[in-house]
Amino acid sequence: MEKRDYDAIVVGSGPNGFAAAIAMQEQGIRVLVIEGKDTIGGGLRSAELTFPGYTHDICSAIHPLAVASPFFKNLPLDKHGLEYIFPEVAAAHPFDDGTAAFLKKSIGETALSLGEDEQAYSKLLNPLLKNWQELLKDLLAPLHIPHNPYELVKFGLKGLLPAVALAKRFNTDLAKGLLAGMAAHSMQPLSNISTSAVALVLMAAGHRKGWPIPKGGSAAIANALASHFTSIGGKIETSLMIHSLSQLPSSHAVLFDITPKQLLKIAGHRFSSIYKWQLGRFRYGMGVYKMDWALDEPIPFNSEICRNAGTLHLGNTFEEIVVAEKQTWQGKHPEKPFVLLAQPSVFDSSRAPKGKHTAWAYCHVPNNSTYDMSMAIENQVERFAPGFKDSILSKHTMDSRQIESYNPNYVGGDINGGVIDIGQLFTRPALRYSPYKTSQKGLYICSSSTPPGGGVHGMCGYYAAKKALKDVFNIKIKPL
């Protein structure tokens, strides 16, 4: 093979970019990671957004799929400084009457708390947990011959349902609300096909591993990935935003941890007309409006269970969340949005000065929205935690356009790299034999715009690297 500057280049240092780079570097391939910003991480960055000494996660904060990832779990990231903290209550969902549903690692304790829906919840989740690790390998993968077809079919019969249909298994507001909060992570109307799959994966991951918080901030994950990558010979270059292929050193393969919008700008002139047409039709979904707070005290939730939860789903009843998500999908800004909130400093004292706290939250908004949702978000928190507003010392906000400006992969504020509905679940970003391979030899896409989609799991990068290793370097790696 002709000598070049590098064997492979990865553009973008998010979790998928590093997963691709590590998977190739482990095979003796000389890999360079190029990052446009002056710091690595993509959605895994932390910064003092409010006051000095208050560490906030700029994008993602809670990582159930990172700790469950079939690829990441085989990496020695703990030896590179990564430490996870597991709140006993992974997630809680408060209601106006002061009660709250919750997700704990114990499926029995979670089910028991749902009253008359105890058996219905156990019947729904227990079968998934029996062979969860093998099932997860099939779920976090492109279309393929499954490792366990029977288990995957059983999951599909439930997961492909709209969340509004799956909710009919339950009678209580507690169980229905818990399901709605999980399904709303899909960033779609809960009447859409396959929204149940997102809920089931998140609940099962919580029961199997938990929903962890990285000690010191989400940047700790990126730093550990980078440290491991360089320890095995990889190289990283920052502050080089790629706008053209001509900026890249010579290599045999280039893997892009970017979405179709950027890929077309950089390499569209090298693609076939049909592939360009397919990428041009790729659909982006809802955006997000993000808030961070420096607080004088922990958030004073009415419910004790909520005060001890790592993640909060604020939206009250199933019906209210269904309405809010549908309105957002239709281009409206709900008065009472569904809010996802995390309070890392309750479990990680390194996040704020002694006695002080941080909190992180976002709600869904129409793509590319610049509407100020700060009052609506704070009203939702105050609704379930009276006195919250009085504890605010400082705040930082980002609308959807600012989020895209910060990270171009979040097109219009879409943190999932494109809609993950039934039309783009397996055919993202284009309908091809391999979703990672572009129409140009040696160029690949490895971002969350490929299967299995959004989330900090690195599996998009792993599978793209696997394809590039086979195509370009004639190297077949063992299945995970």
N, C-alpha and C positions, 0 to 999 in steps of 0.2 A: 504494500500500500504506500502511495506517495507520501513523503514526509511533509507535514504541515505544522503550523504554529501550535495547534492543539488537535487532539483527536475529535473532541466534541466541545461545543459551547452551549451553555444554558443561559438564556436571557430572562432574567427575573429571579429574585431570591426569596420568593415566598415558600411555603412548605412543599408545594409541588415541584418548584424549581430545585430545591435542595434534595428532595427525594430522588428526582431524576439524576441529578449530579452524583449523589452518593451511590446509587445503584450502578452507574457506569464506572465511576472511579474504583469501586470495589472489584471490578473486573480487569483492572489494570489500564483502563482507558484514561488518557490525560484530558482532564476536564477543567474548563474555565467557566466560572459563574460571573455574569455581568449584571450589575444592579444599577439602575438609573439614579436612585437616591443616594445620599451620602451615608445612609445606614441600611443594613440588610433587614430582611424579614417580611416584606409585603404586608399582609394583614397581621403579622406578629411583631408589632412594635409597641413600645411603652415610652412614655415621656411625662415630664412635669408640666401638665397642661394648665394647671391652675396656679399653685404656689410651689416654691422650692420645697422639696421633701415630700410632696404628694405625687406618687407614681400612678399614672392612669394608663390603661390599655387603650390605644388609639382606635383599634378595630376590634378584633376578637378578644374575649376575656375568659370564657369558660370552655373547656376542651374535652368533652366526652369521647369524641372520635379520635383525638390525638393519642389518648392512652389506650384506646381499643384498636388502633390501626394495625393491621397485619404486618405492615412494613416497619413502622416506627418501633413496634414492640421488640423487634429483633436488633435494634441499634443500641449501643451502650451510652445512651444520652445522659444517664445518671452520672457516669464518669466524667461528663463534660459540664457538670454543674446544674443539670436540670433536676429540680425537686418538685413533685406535685403535692398539693394539699387537698385532702378529700373531705369536704364538709359532710357531716353526718346526714344532713338534709340536702340532697342534691338540688332539688327544686321545690318551690312552694307556690301555691296558687290561692290567694286570699279572695274572700267574698265580702259583700257589703254587710253581712250579718255578723262578721267577726270570725267566722269559721275559715278553715283553709284546708285544701287538699295538698298532699305532698308526695314526693318521690324519694324513697330511701333505698339503700342497697338491698335491704330485706324486702323481698316481694311479699312475704307474709304480713309484715307490719304495715306496708303500704296498702295492701288489699284490705286488711282488717279496718283501717281507718275510713274506708269508703262505705261502711255500713252495709246496707242490703245489697250493694254491688260487689261485696267481697268475693263471692264465687265467680261472678262474671269477669272481674279483673284477673283473678288467678287463672281462669280458663283461657283468657286471651293471651296472657304473657308467659305462663309456665311452659307451654310447648315450644316457644321460641328459644327459651333459655337452655333447653336440654342439649342442643347442639349449636349454641350461639356462635362460637368461634369459627366453626366451619361454615355456618350460614352467613356470617359476616363477610367471609372471603368471597362468597358469591354475590353478596349485595354490593360490596365496594369494588366492583369490577365491571368491565364492559360486557357486552353480550358474549357468552361463551357456553361451552358444555359444562354445566354446574358440577361441583364436587359432590353435592348431595341433592339430586333433583327432587326427591320427595319432599325434603324440608323446604326447598325453595318454592315449590308449588304451594305448599301449605301457607307459607308466608305470603305469596302472591295473592291468594284468595282473600286475604285480609288487607294486605297492603295496597292493593290496587283500588280498593273501595274509596270513595270520597269520605272524608272525616265525618260529614253529616250522616252518612249511612252507618259507619262503624259506631257512632255515638248511640244508635238505637239499641245497642246491647246493654246500655246502662239506664238506670232509673233515677239516680241521684244527681243533683247539681254538682256535687263534689267530683264524681267520676267523669261526668261530661265536661266539666270545666278543666280538669286535669288533662283530658284528651285534647281539648281545643287549644290549650296553651302549647302543647307539644306539636300539634299539627300546624299551628300558625308559623312555626319555624320554616315551613315550606315557602312562605311569602307568596301565597296564592289564595284565592277564595277556597274555603273549606268544602265547597261543593264540587271542586275539581277532582277528577280521577287521580288516584295515587297519593293524595295528601295524607292518607292513613299510614303510608309507608314511613314517612318522616317521623310521625309520632311513635310508631312501634320501634323504630331503630333507636330513637333517643331514650325511650323508656327502658328498652332491653339493655342498652349500653349502661344506663344508670344502675340497673339491678346487677349487672355483671361486674362492672368496673367502678362505677361512680362518675360524677361530673367534676373533674378536678380543676383546681386553680394553680397555675404555675407560680411558685414562690418568687417574689420579686417582680412579677409581671410577665405578660405573654412574650416579651422579647427574650426571656430565658429559653424558650423553645427554639427560637431562631438562632440564638447564640450557641446553644448546644449542637444544633445541626451543623452550623458553620464550623464549630470547633472540631467535630468529628470528621467533617469533610476535609478540612485542611490537614488533620492528623494523618489521613491516609493518602495525602499527596495532592489534593485538589487546590485550586487557586481561585481567589475572589477578587474582582475589581469593582469598585463602587464609583458613584458620581459619573456614570457614563450612560446617559439616556439614549437608547438606540432608536433612530428614526429611519435608518436605511441599512440594507445588507452590507453596503460598502464600508460601514464603520467597523465591521467585525473582523477580527484576525482570521486567517485561513484555518479551516477545519474540515473534517469529513462529514460532520453532522451538526445541526443546530436545532436545539429544542427551545421553544418559546413558551415561557410561563406567562402568557398574555392572552387576551380574549380576541375573537375574530375581528373586532373593530380595529385594533392596533396591528394585528397580523396583516390585514389587507393593506394598511398604509406602508408597512415595512417591506412586505414581500409580494404584494398582490400582482405586481408586474411579472412575476415568475410563475404564477399559477395558471391552470387551465381556465377557460371561460366558465365551464360548468362549476368548478370548485369555487371560483370567485362569486358566482351567482348564489351558490349555497351559503357561503359565509355572509354574503350581503343580506340574506334572508334570516339570519340568526336573530332570535328575539331576546331582548333583555326585559327583566321584570321590575317589580317594585323597587324603589329606592328606600333608603333609611334616613332618618333624622337622628343624630347622635348627641348625647349630652354626658358630661362628666361633672361631678361635684366634689369640692372639698367641703367636708362637714365637721361640725363641732362635736357631734356625737353619732352613734349608730342610728340608722333609720328606725324610728319608733313605731314599728308596725303594731297594729292592734293584736294580731295573733303572735303568740310566743313562738310557734313553729316557724313563722316567717322571719323572725329576728335571728334565727339560727340556720337560715337557708342560704346557700351560695348563690342560687339563681331564683329570681322571682318572675312569675308570669302575671302581669297586672291587666285584667280585662273583665273580671267578674264572671258572669255566666257564659255558658257555651253560646247561647243565642246572641249575646252582646258582642262576643268576639267574631262570630260569623258575620254580623252586620258590619263591624269595623273593617274587617279584611275585604269584604265585598265592596264597600265604599271606596277603599283605597285602590283596589283593582280597577274601579270605574273612573279613577282620576280625581277623587274627592279626598278631602282631609277631614277625617272623623273628629268630632268634638271630644269623644272618649276613645282614643286609639288603644290598640293592644300594645302594651309596653313590656319589653324584656329588660330586666334590671339585675345587676350583680353588685354585691357589696364585698369586694375582696378583702378589705382591711379588717373585717370582722374575724377573718381566719389567718391573715398574713399581716403581722404588725410592721413589716418592712415597708408597707405601702404608704404610711402616713406617720407624722410625728406622734409621739406618745399621747394617747387620749383623744386623738383626732381620727378622722376617717375619710375614705373615698367611696364614691359610688359611680356606677357606669350604667347607662341605659340608652335604648333607642326604640323608636317606633317605625312602622312602615309608612311610607308616603308614596305618591305617584312618582314614577321615574323622572328624574331631572328636576324635581321640585325644589323651589327656593323658599317655600312657605315656612314661617317660623312656628315650629311645633313645641317650643320650650314651655309655654304656659300650659298647653294641653297635657304634656308629659308630666310636668310637676303637679298638676291638678290630679292626675291619676295616682301618683305616688301619695300625695296628701290624702286622697280618698281612703286609702287603706292604712295610712300612717299619719294621723293627725299630729301636727307639730313639725313635720318634716321640713317645711319651708323655713321655719325659724332657725333650723340648724345649719342652713346653707351659708358657708363662708365665701365661696367663690364658685363660679361655674364656667364651663367651656362648651360651646355648641358647634356643630358642623351640619350644614344642610347637604342635600344630595350632591349638588354641584361641587361643594367644597370637598366632599369625600372623594369624588372622582378626581378632582385636582390633586388631592393628596396621594391617591393611588389610582392610576389610569385604568387598572383592571376592574374597578368598581364603576362601570359605565352607568351614568345617571343615578349613581348611588346603589346599584344592584350588587350586593355583596356575595351573591351566589354565582356570579359569572354567567348569568343568563337564566331564563325561566327553566325550572326543572319540572315541567309538566309532562304529561304522557307523550306529547309531540316532540319533546327534546330530552326525554329521560335517557334513551339509549342512542339517539341519533345526533347528539351534540358533538361537535358543532356542525356536522354534515353527515349525510347518509353515505357511509363508506364501509368497506370491509374492515378497515381499521380506522377508528375515529381519530387516532393520534397522528396518522400519516397524511401529509398534505399531498397535493398533486405534483409537487416539485421534489425530486429525489434529494434526500439528505436533510429535508426540512420537516420538522415535527412540531406539534402543539401539545403542551403538557399541562395546561392550566385547568381550573375548575370548569372551564367551558367544554371539557371532555368528560366522559364517564369516570367516576360515579358522581361528579358534580361538586358542589360547595362543601366546605367543612375542612378543618385542619386534620387531615389524615394522610396526605402525601400520595394517595393511591393513583391519582391521575398522573403524577410524575413518574411513579414506579412503572406503570404499564406503558407509558410513552417510552421510557428508557429501555424497557424490555423489547419493545418493537424495534427501536433504533439499533440496539445491540445485535439483534438477529439480522436485520436488513443490511446494515452498513459494515458491521464487524464480524458477522457470521458467528456470533456468540449466543448460545442459548443458556439462560439462567434457570435454576431450579425454581419450581413453583413455591410460593410462600407456605 
